[in-house]
């Protein structure tokens, strides 16, 4: 079983857990979005048993889907490695969102911070988490920044992001080189 950067026979690990590649998508369209995203990446990097490998450039993207009219989003992707279980990662993402004032009162409403878990290794949906994220392969705001930092990346069971990005509408997706979010793991 290939589960990230190394091929590991998980049955021989005993109490150890395999290291999985984890991909997060972060977005914000309310408040000081550049600062919120930078601080959220820092807080994410403080998660025990999670190592931030790379942080994508920031992209400005239009709101898509149903919901109230709202400002464009700033989006980025974080690629990390972790031994944490998907539900633990999801709980951490929700806690970080909440610490930045995320409220879930209006469906598809504006967000101070939105953190989606796109994938955890080759894990499939379990408990209360859908893996890989069921709409990631349709979203330019995920695929475009992800491609910048992980051109060989792949969504398990769906395909390589370099191919998937050619099938999505990239209208309005603009790289914002004036907003730079540093990888907290690199000095």
BALOBA-1460 file (C-alpha; in Angstrom, 3 decimals):
// residues 187
<rec num="1" residu="x" x="0.000" y="0.000" z="0.000"/>
<rec num="2" residu="x" x="1.396" y="3.385" z="-0.969"/>
<rec num="3" residu="x" x="0.455" y="5.826" z="1.776"/>
<rec num="4" residu="x" x="2.379" y="9.018" z="1.206"/>
<rec num="5" residu="x" x="6.085" y="9.421" z="0.635"/>
<rec num="6" residu="x" x="6.959" y="5.857" z="1.668"/>
<rec num="7" residu="x" x="5.506" y="2.437" z="0.930"/>
<rec num="8" residu="x" x="4.590" y="0.991" z="4.311"/>
<rec num="9" residu="x" x="3.050" y="-2.339" z="5.240"/>
<rec num="10" residu="x" x="0.652" y="-0.963" z="7.868"/>
<rec num="11" residu="x" x="0.028" y="-4.430" z="9.301"/>
<rec num="12" residu="x" x="3.599" y="-4.553" z="10.639"/>
<rec num="13" residu="x" x="3.490" y="-1.237" z="12.490"/>
<rec num="14" residu="x" x="2.084" y="-2.442" z="15.816"/>
<rec num="15" residu="x" x="1.267" y="0.688" z="17.829"/>
<rec num="16" residu="x" x="2.958" y="2.947" z="15.296"/>
<rec num="17" residu="x" x="0.902" y="4.799" z="12.693"/>
<rec num="18" residu="x" x="1.830" y="5.395" z="9.058"/>
<rec num="19" residu="x" x="2.779" y="8.821" z="7.821"/>
<rec num="20" residu="x" x="0.160" y="10.106" z="5.396"/>
<rec num="21" residu="x" x="0.243" y="12.980" z="2.966"/>
<rec num="22" residu="x" x="-2.477" y="15.434" z="4.004"/>
<rec num="23" residu="x" x="-3.793" y="18.212" z="1.774"/>
<rec num="24" residu="x" x="-5.741" y="21.130" z="3.246"/>
<rec num="25" residu="x" x="-7.532" y="23.920" z="1.390"/>
<rec num="26" residu="x" x="-7.865" y="27.202" z="3.297"/>
<rec num="27" residu="x" x="-10.054" y="30.134" z="2.321"/>
<rec num="28" residu="x" x="-11.238" y="33.447" z="3.743"/>
<rec num="29" residu="x" x="-13.462" y="36.242" z="2.472"/>
<rec num="30" residu="x" x="-14.352" y="38.147" z="5.642"/>
<rec num="31" residu="x" x="-12.069" y="40.288" z="7.776"/>
<rec num="32" residu="x" x="-8.342" y="40.712" z="7.153"/>
<rec num="33" residu="x" x="-8.074" y="37.594" z="4.986"/>
<rec num="34" residu="x" x="-4.299" y="37.740" z="4.326"/>
<rec num="35" residu="x" x="-3.557" y="37.941" z="8.054"/>
<rec num="36" residu="x" x="-6.162" y="35.313" z="8.910"/>
<rec num="37" residu="x" x="-4.700" y="32.867" z="6.379"/>
<rec num="38" residu="x" x="-1.118" y="33.472" z="7.528"/>
<rec num="39" residu="x" x="-2.046" y="32.966" z="11.173"/>
<rec num="40" residu="x" x="-4.170" y="29.909" z="10.369"/>
<rec num="41" residu="x" x="-1.230" y="28.272" z="8.571"/>
<rec num="42" residu="x" x="0.946" y="28.986" z="11.627"/>
<rec num="43" residu="x" x="-1.639" y="27.446" z="13.970"/>
<rec num="44" residu="x" x="-2.050" y="24.446" z="11.679"/>
<rec num="45" residu="x" x="1.741" y="23.972" z="11.761"/>
<rec num="46" residu="x" x="1.610" y="23.901" z="15.584"/>
<rec num="47" residu="x" x="-0.527" y="20.752" z="15.456"/>
<rec num="48" residu="x" x="1.345" y="17.888" z="17.134"/>
<rec num="49" residu="x" x="2.196" y="15.021" z="14.756"/>
<rec num="50" residu="x" x="1.666" y="17.211" z="11.679"/>
<rec num="51" residu="x" x="4.490" y="18.655" z="9.579"/>
<rec num="52" residu="x" x="3.761" y="21.362" z="7.019"/>
<rec num="53" residu="x" x="5.667" y="20.422" z="3.861"/>
<rec num="54" residu="x" x="4.631" y="23.312" z="1.613"/>
<rec num="55" residu="x" x="2.261" y="26.267" z="1.354"/>
<rec num="56" residu="x" x="0.928" y="27.360" z="-2.031"/>
<rec num="57" residu="x" x="0.750" y="30.867" z="-3.387"/>
<rec num="58" residu="x" x="-2.472" y="32.714" z="-2.561"/>
<rec num="59" residu="x" x="-5.211" y="32.969" z="-5.177"/>
<rec num="60" residu="x" x="-8.195" y="35.277" z="-5.312"/>
<rec num="61" residu="x" x="-11.254" y="33.358" z="-6.440"/>
<rec num="62" residu="x" x="-14.925" y="34.171" z="-6.907"/>
<rec num="63" residu="x" x="-17.554" y="32.609" z="-4.671"/>
<rec num="64" residu="x" x="-19.109" y="29.555" z="-6.325"/>
<rec num="65" residu="x" x="-22.296" y="27.711" z="-5.506"/>
<rec num="66" residu="x" x="-25.549" y="28.603" z="-3.835"/>
<rec num="67" residu="x" x="-25.660" y="31.161" z="-1.060"/>
<rec num="68" residu="x" x="-25.762" y="34.865" z="-0.351"/>
<rec num="69" residu="x" x="-23.809" y="37.247" z="-2.558"/>
<rec num="70" residu="x" x="-20.355" y="37.761" z="-1.073"/>
<rec num="71" residu="x" x="-16.808" y="38.963" z="-1.603"/>
<rec num="72" residu="x" x="-14.143" y="37.019" z="-3.463"/>
<rec num="73" residu="x" x="-12.132" y="34.536" z="-1.434"/>
<rec num="74" residu="x" x="-8.433" y="34.324" z="-0.848"/>
<rec num="75" residu="x" x="-7.430" y="30.644" z="-1.072"/>
<rec num="76" residu="x" x="-4.316" y="28.554" z="-0.584"/>
<rec num="77" residu="x" x="-3.386" y="24.907" z="-0.210"/>
<rec num="78" residu="x" x="-1.188" y="23.347" z="2.461"/>
<rec num="79" residu="x" x="0.508" y="20.007" z="1.886"/>
<rec num="80" residu="x" x="1.544" y="18.283" z="5.100"/>
<rec num="81" residu="x" x="2.562" y="14.895" z="6.485"/>
<rec num="82" residu="x" x="0.911" y="13.454" z="9.550"/>
<rec num="83" residu="x" x="0.317" y="10.326" z="11.587"/>
<rec num="84" residu="x" x="-3.026" y="11.680" z="12.837"/>
<rec num="85" residu="x" x="-6.335" y="10.027" z="12.045"/>
<rec num="86" residu="x" x="-8.688" y="11.873" z="9.670"/>
<rec num="87" residu="x" x="-11.268" y="12.645" z="12.395"/>
<rec num="88" residu="x" x="-8.536" y="14.123" z="14.610"/>
<rec num="89" residu="x" x="-7.440" y="16.326" z="11.704"/>
<rec num="90" residu="x" x="-11.055" y="17.368" z="11.095"/>
<rec num="91" residu="x" x="-11.542" y="18.234" z="14.770"/>
<rec num="92" residu="x" x="-8.360" y="20.325" z="14.626"/>
<rec num="93" residu="x" x="-9.544" y="22.117" z="11.463"/>
<rec num="94" residu="x" x="-12.896" y="22.951" z="13.102"/>
<rec num="95" residu="x" x="-11.137" y="24.213" z="16.256"/>
<rec num="96" residu="x" x="-8.870" y="26.471" z="14.190"/>
<rec num="97" residu="x" x="-11.849" y="27.810" z="12.215"/>
<rec num="98" residu="x" x="-13.715" y="28.526" z="15.442"/>
<rec num="99" residu="x" x="-10.708" y="30.320" z="16.957"/>
<rec num="100" residu="x" x="-10.830" y="32.712" z="13.979"/>
<rec num="101" residu="x" x="-14.526" y="33.453" z="14.485"/>
<rec num="102" residu="x" x="-16.027" y="31.034" z="11.960"/>
<rec num="103" residu="x" x="-19.774" y="30.848" z="12.408"/>
<rec num="104" residu="x" x="-21.923" y="28.253" z="10.698"/>
<rec num="105" residu="x" x="-25.205" y="30.169" z="10.861"/>
<rec num="106" residu="x" x="-25.775" y="30.909" z="7.144"/>
<rec num="107" residu="x" x="-25.376" y="27.947" z="4.782"/>
<rec num="108" residu="x" x="-22.629" y="28.747" z="2.243"/>
<rec num="109" residu="x" x="-22.269" y="32.171" z="3.834"/>
<rec num="110" residu="x" x="-19.147" y="34.341" z="4.022"/>
<rec num="111" residu="x" x="-16.321" y="32.905" z="6.132"/>
<rec num="112" residu="x" x="-13.542" y="34.349" z="8.209"/>
<rec num="113" residu="x" x="-11.830" y="30.996" z="7.713"/>
<rec num="114" residu="x" x="-12.718" y="27.773" z="5.964"/>
<rec num="115" residu="x" x="-10.433" y="24.738" z="6.212"/>
<rec num="116" residu="x" x="-11.248" y="21.684" z="4.102"/>
<rec num="117" residu="x" x="-9.372" y="18.415" z="4.303"/>
<rec num="118" residu="x" x="-8.899" y="17.370" z="0.699"/>
<rec num="119" residu="x" x="-7.187" y="14.063" z="1.347"/>
<rec num="120" residu="x" x="-5.383" y="11.990" z="3.968"/>
<rec num="121" residu="x" x="-3.107" y="9.565" z="2.143"/>
<rec num="122" residu="x" x="-5.238" y="7.181" z="0.141"/>
<rec num="123" residu="x" x="-7.845" y="6.970" z="2.884"/>
<rec num="124" residu="x" x="-11.482" y="6.706" z="1.867"/>
<rec num="125" residu="x" x="-14.567" y="8.098" z="3.593"/>
<rec num="126" residu="x" x="-15.066" y="6.975" z="7.149"/>
<rec num="127" residu="x" x="-17.135" y="7.971" z="10.157"/>
<rec num="128" residu="x" x="-18.199" y="11.583" z="9.543"/>
<rec num="129" residu="x" x="-15.586" y="12.582" z="6.980"/>
<rec num="130" residu="x" x="-15.692" y="12.182" z="3.199"/>
<rec num="131" residu="x" x="-12.280" y="11.365" z="1.748"/>
<rec num="132" residu="x" x="-11.004" y="12.413" z="-0.605"/>
<rec num="133" residu="x" x="-13.078" y="15.606" z="-0.470"/>
<rec num="134" residu="x" x="-16.011" y="14.833" z="-2.806"/>
<rec num="135" residu="x" x="-15.823" y="18.066" z="-4.841"/>
<rec num="136" residu="x" x="-12.090" y="18.851" z="-4.761"/>
<rec num="137" residu="x" x="-11.585" y="17.608" z="-8.319"/>
<rec num="138" residu="x" x="-14.177" y="20.170" z="-9.529"/>
<rec num="139" residu="x" x="-12.742" y="23.199" z="-7.749"/>
<rec num="140" residu="x" x="-10.194" y="25.473" z="-9.352"/>
<rec num="141" residu="x" x="-9.568" y="27.149" z="-5.985"/>
<rec num="142" residu="x" x="-8.187" y="23.807" z="-4.760"/>
<rec num="143" residu="x" x="-6.502" y="22.429" z="-7.877"/>
<rec num="144" residu="x" x="-4.739" y="25.570" z="-9.154"/>
<rec num="145" residu="x" x="-2.829" y="26.397" z="-5.942"/>
<rec num="146" residu="x" x="-2.182" y="22.704" z="-5.240"/>
<rec num="147" residu="x" x="-0.616" y="22.263" z="-8.682"/>
<rec num="148" residu="x" x="1.847" y="25.085" z="-7.909"/>
<rec num="149" residu="x" x="3.421" y="23.172" z="-5.015"/>
<rec num="150" residu="x" x="2.724" y="19.533" z="-5.876"/>
<rec num="151" residu="x" x="2.678" y="19.074" z="-9.659"/>
<rec num="152" residu="x" x="2.804" y="15.287" z="-9.276"/>
<rec num="153" residu="x" x="-0.076" y="15.326" z="-6.769"/>
<rec num="154" residu="x" x="-3.011" y="13.016" z="-7.229"/>
<rec num="155" residu="x" x="-6.457" y="12.645" z="-5.730"/>
<rec num="156" residu="x" x="-6.778" y="8.977" z="-4.832"/>
<rec num="157" residu="x" x="-9.292" y="7.241" z="-7.058"/>
<rec num="158" residu="x" x="-9.877" y="10.380" z="-9.146"/>
<rec num="159" residu="x" x="-6.644" y="11.236" z="-10.921"/>
<rec num="160" residu="x" x="-3.594" y="13.496" z="-11.180"/>
<rec num="161" residu="x" x="-4.265" y="17.136" z="-10.338"/>
<rec num="162" residu="x" x="-2.277" y="18.230" z="-13.409"/>
<rec num="163" residu="x" x="-4.942" y="16.513" z="-15.528"/>
<rec num="164" residu="x" x="-7.929" y="17.441" z="-13.340"/>
<rec num="165" residu="x" x="-7.104" y="21.161" z="-13.435"/>
<rec num="166" residu="x" x="-7.509" y="21.159" z="-17.222"/>
<rec num="167" residu="x" x="-11.209" y="20.285" z="-16.792"/>
<rec num="168" residu="x" x="-12.237" y="23.041" z="-14.354"/>
<rec num="169" residu="x" x="-13.377" y="26.596" z="-14.995"/>
<rec num="170" residu="x" x="-10.508" y="28.862" z="-13.949"/>
<rec num="171" residu="x" x="-12.376" y="32.088" z="-14.743"/>
<rec num="172" residu="x" x="-11.619" y="34.688" z="-12.092"/>
<rec num="173" residu="x" x="-8.870" y="32.634" z="-10.425"/>
<rec num="174" residu="x" x="-6.037" y="35.131" z="-10.009"/>
<rec num="175" residu="x" x="-2.689" y="34.521" z="-8.350"/>
<rec num="176" residu="x" x="-2.017" y="37.195" z="-5.728"/>
<rec num="177" residu="x" x="1.754" y="37.563" z="-5.577"/>
<rec num="178" residu="x" x="1.244" y="40.588" z="-3.310"/>
<rec num="179" residu="x" x="-0.020" y="38.241" z="-0.565"/>
<rec num="180" residu="x" x="2.692" y="35.812" z="0.520"/>
<rec num="181" residu="x" x="2.074" y="33.197" z="3.206"/>
<rec num="182" residu="x" x="5.324" y="31.666" z="4.392"/>
<rec num="183" residu="x" x="5.795" y="28.013" z="5.229"/>
<rec num="184" residu="x" x="6.269" y="28.089" z="9.020"/>
<rec num="185" residu="x" x="8.528" y="25.050" z="8.758"/>
<rec num="186" residu="x" x="11.050" y="26.846" z="6.550"/>
<rec num="187" residu="x" x="13.151" y="29.672" z="7.836"/>
